[in-house]
């Protein structure tokens, strides 16, 4: 159902500006509404490879003058999204990660700071069980692979562009149709 309004040629520029401002405002509302659904989408995708949940919980939507911004504030967000060049990663965090994934406690082992390229070889804590030594060798193997090849990108945002476009289109359409625009 449409509305009719009579406008003189003298009033036309002002009426067009008012309509444009109204449509811009409605469109921005649709984009901002869609951003929250886009955030939920990347949080769900992030859960597929979550460890402690730092990356997954660091997504945030903020309104901008031109719409909305979806950002991840985790310190490692860039490396997750874009991957990394070959480098020697810190050994202890790698060991800690693998231990959590395998349910092995690191009680009694302290972070030596820089562990060097041999992954704390000769540390008595590892010598106490074959399971611990196997864990050390696994962490060392992962570190060597990253040193040789880097890490592959996850492309959380990049792989979601088509989904984002559909979500924004749906939200903007709903706002415009609901306003009789």
C-alpha positions, 0 to 999 in steps of 0.5 A: 500500500503506497502513499500519495503526496503532492509536491511542487517543482520548487519543493522537489529537491527538499522532498528528495533529500528528505526521502534519501535521508530516511532511506539511508537511515533505514538502510543503516539500521538494517546493516547494523541489525545484520551485523549482530547475526554476522557476529553469531555466524563467525562465533559459530564457525570459530567454535569448530577449532576453539581451544580455550575460547579466547578467539571465539569470545573476542568477536565484537560488533560496533556501530560506525557512521557508515554501518557496522564493524565486525572485529576480533580483538584476540591477540592471535586473530590476524594469524588465525585469519591470515595464517603465518609465515614460517617461524619457530613458535614458542614451545611451552604454549604448544606443549600446553595446548597439546597437553590440554587436548590429550588430557595430560596434566602439566603439574610440576613442569614450569615454563622455562621461558625460552626453551630452545629448539630441542623442546626442553630435552633432558628435563626430568619431568619428561623423563618420568613417563613415556607419555610425557616424553611422547607429548614433548616430541609431538610439540617439538614436531608441530613446532618444526612443521610451523618453522618449515611451513608456517600456518594455514589461514582459517579465513573466518571472515573471508569465507563468510562474505557470501553469507554476510551479503545474504544476511545484510540483504535480508535485514535491509529488505525487512527494514525497508519493507517494514517502513513502507519504503 
